[in-house]
């Protein structure tokens, strides 16, 4: 009921804004180009789905999208043609929790899993009794097997990759994401290639998922160097208006309450510039209070993004129209 009421109010505001933005000479106005940039944040990033939903419902055009980590997944899904409603349905089905669990669905992937011999266990420690010393403890390379999420991302994005011939500018909405190259110690902007691999690179949380290797680069989560890639969006696409969707606190250190995954990631992160150009941007922000892999509050997180965007709608509608 709250969402329906807020949406109705926003429609009224849209009508009033459009009427007020009309040129007194010919009564016309046209939309400005809009780029939406989405921060990383793990499960917190489901917030972006609600943001996109509210933007669409209220007629704000979305011409370009960019993201880091979970923001890259949501941005890529939108660029590939998934609607916010379809994203909600996917999240509410529970499959996203399976993607990050490392568990293999025996009905879909077990044949492949047995073939490649991967171990989907959350944590694996091996004792090598045949080594010269008799025993050796092997520390795992990553905490969660990436097999499940690799396959899920391939299913999501293979059709879009093929249709765009690997050019992210040719997706339904032009897209870019950011990963972190630890070999060369800096961010990498990804705009072409396999869409699923680009997204996987952008969301490879250190210690949690295996990094991606591309050419001479070892690619980890983009949030290490740029958790909010508004500058690449602005430089590459030059939108008239930037809408920033941020689901995290500003650059905050880990606390004693943080779990091991959050601690590892926050310790690896460099400070990110979250400040958009004031004269041509709208920032929609909430510090979502869940852990990075806690998807149990998915519906509430998505609703929060929707409600915050509706609250910002008067400013959005005013800035998204330009007189002609």
Secondary structure, 3 states (H helix, E strand, C coil): CHHHHHHHHHHHHHHHHHHHHCCCCCCCEEECCEEEEECCCHHHHHHHHHHHHHHHHCCCCCCEEEEECHHHHHHHHHHCCCCHHHHHHHHHCCHHHHHCCCCCCCCCCHHHHHHHCCCCCCCCCEECCCCCCCCCEECCCCCCCCHHHHHHHHHHHHHHHHHHCCEHHHCCCEEEEEEEECCCCEEEEECECCHHHHHHHHCCCCCCCCCEEECCEEEEEHHHCCCCCHHHHHHHHCCCEEEEEECCCCCCCCCCCCCHHHHHHHHHCCCCCCCCCHHHEEEEECCCCCCCCCCCCHHHHHHHHHHHHHHCHHHHHHHCEEEC
